[in-house]
Amino acid sequence: MQILLVEDDERVAAHVAKGLRELGHIVDHQANGRDGLYRAVAERFDVIILDRMLPDMDGLTILRTIRATEDQTPVLILSALSEVDERVRGLRAGGDDYLAKPFALSELIARVDALGRRATAAPVEQAVLSVGDLSLDLVGRVVRRGGIRIDLTTREFRILEQLARNAGRVVTRSMLLETVWEYHFDPQTNIIDQHVSRLRQKVDRDFDRPLIHTVRGVGYSLREPE
């Protein structure tokens, strides 16, 4: 699963992220409220783990803002505030589950798995992303354009998936580094450009209308040309 972790305690965040990544999940960690909200609305996640008390913006404000956009991504609230009234406030703000600190990592993972199962109980059609004549089957990991199957490497598929999840919007190089390579810094290489160039060769080369567009100095966008 692709998980957004918004937690300002670096020790807690490192522990949680490590445990989830060891199980094969992709974890995007943000350490303050504003960055956490930006990531939550800019990209789609399977589960969001949200600390209650954060710098810049508190967790409940983030949660209410997410729900105001009709985003129903499952949210697990983490908080040192364990009183019943606080748990009720969190759930009424739109949280799906509430876990008080300190907590056992095994319990957090079990709760995240339960939220993930609940979210993936949706119709299979929602597991297919489409942009123009391009389709990505996220379950079968199959890409087709104009009915023709396109074979991609794992990394190319993950790049295309990020672009498709944000179809029509700009996906920055930083976003690709974090979600595809799990780098939280810029290694100052052209690794992204190289992979996107190869992806373009497969997705756009044999078709009249390109779908992958470069936004100069920022990143890329997957969309039909106007």
N, C-alpha and C positions, 0 to 999 in steps of 0.2 A: 504494500500500500504506500501511497504518497501521503506523508504526514507533516503537518505544520506544527512546530513546537514553539510556543511563545512563552519564554521563561527567562527572567532576568538573573536568577541565581546560576552562575556559570557551573558550579559544582553539580547542582541538581540536573541542569540541562545536559551536561556532558555524560552523566550517568544514564539518564533516560535515553538520549540519542544513541549511545553506544549499545544499550540493550536492544533497542528497536532495530538498529542497523545490523546487528548480529543475526537477527531473524529475517533479514532480507528486505526490510522496509527502507524507503527513501525518506530521510528526515531533513526538513528545512527548518533550521533554528533561527529565531529572531529574539533579540534580547531586550527589546522595548516595545511599548504599546503601539507607537506610530508605525514602526517598520512592520510589526506583526499585522496590523490592520491593512497596510498596503499590500502585503503578500497575500493575505486572505481574500482580498477583493480582486487582485490582479491575476490570480491563478486558482485552479480548482484542486482541492485536496480531498482525499478519502476520509480523513479524520483530522480535526484540529485539537491539540492539547493546549489549553489556555490558562495561564496563571491568573489568579484573581487580582493581585496587586502588582502593578508594573510601573516603570518610569514612563513619563509622558502621557499615558492614557491607561486607565484601569481596565481590567478584563471585562467587566460587565458593559462598559461603554463600547468596547470593541464588539462584544457579542451582540448587543442591540443593533449596532450599525450593520453588522453582517446580516442579521435577520431582516432588517429593513429593506435589504436588496433582494429579499425572497430566496436567499441562499440557505439551503437546508443541510449543509454539510454537518455531520455529527460533531459535536463539541464536548470534550471532556474538560471540566474546570478543575484546576488544581488550586488549593488554597490552604493557608494556615488558619483561616477562619472556619472553624469546624462546628460552630453553633447551628442549631436547627434553623433559626431565622436566616442565617447567611446561606445555608444550603438551599432553602426555599427561594431566596432572592435569586440565586444563580440559576436555578431551574426555571423560574418564571421569566427570567431575562432571555431564555431561549436555549439554555444548556441542556444537553442530553444526559449527562452524568456528572457527578461531583465527587472528587476524591480529596480528602483532607491530608495535609502534610503533618508529620512525616508519613510516608507510605512505603509499602513494599513494592519493588519493581515488578515482581511477578503479578501482583494485583493490578498494577497499572496496565501491564501488557494484556492481561485477561480482559480488562475493561475496553481497551482499545480494539482488541480482536472482536469483542461482542458488538461494538459500534460499527466496525468495518463490515461484519456479517449483515448487520441490519441495513446498512447502506447498499450493499451489493445484492440485496434481495429484490432489486428493481428489475423491470423487464430487460431481456437481453438486448432489445433494440437500443437502449441507452448506453450500451457498451460499444457502440459503433459511432465513430466521429466522421462527419462528412463535410467536405469543403468542395463545392463544385462537383466535378466528376471523380474526385478523390475520396476514398473511404479507408478508414483504419478500423479494423476489428481488434479491439483491445483485449479480448479474451483469446482469440485464436492467433493474435499477433500477425495478422495478414493485412497487407496493403494492396489496394487495387486502384488503378486510374483508368477510367473508360472501360472498365471490365477486365483490364489486363493486370495480372498479378505482378507486383514489383518486389523483388527480393532485396531486403535491407539488412545491414548488420544490426546487432543489438543497440549500439550507440546511435546509429542513424534512425532507428525506429523511435528511440526515446526523444531525440531531437524533434522529429516530425510530430510525435505525440504532443510535446510541449507547444509546438506551433499550432497544432489543430485544436488543442484545448483553449487556446487564446486566439482563435481565428478572427481575423480582422483587426487585431490589436498588435502592438509592437511587443516582441519578446526581446528583452535586452540581452547582451552578451553575458552580463552578470547573472541574470536569471538562468541562462543555460549552463553557466559554469556551476551554479549551486545545485540545480536540479538534475543535471545529466552527469556532471563530473564530481559533484559534491565538494567543489572547491569554494571556500568562503573568502577567497582572495583572487586577484588577477595574476596568473603566473607569467604574464607578459609574453605570451606566445600566440601564434595564429592558429592554434589547434581548432578553435571553433570554425573559423573561416574555411579551413581545410575540409572539415567534416561536412559543413553546409554545402561546399562546392561539389563534393561527391554526391551528396543527397540530391542536389539540383540536377546533376547528370542523370540520375535515375528517375526522378519525379517529373521533370520538365522537358528534358531534351527531346523526346519524341512527340511532343504535343505543341499545338499552335499557341496556346495561351499559358504563359507561366503562372504558377501559383505562389512560388516562394520569392518574396521581394526583399531586397536589402533596404534598410532605413539607414542611410549613411551616418556613420559615427555613433549609432545607437544599437542596432540589432537587426532583427528580421521580422517579417510578417507573412503569414499564410493567408492569402485571400485571392478571390477572383479579380482580375483587372477590371477597372471601371470601363 
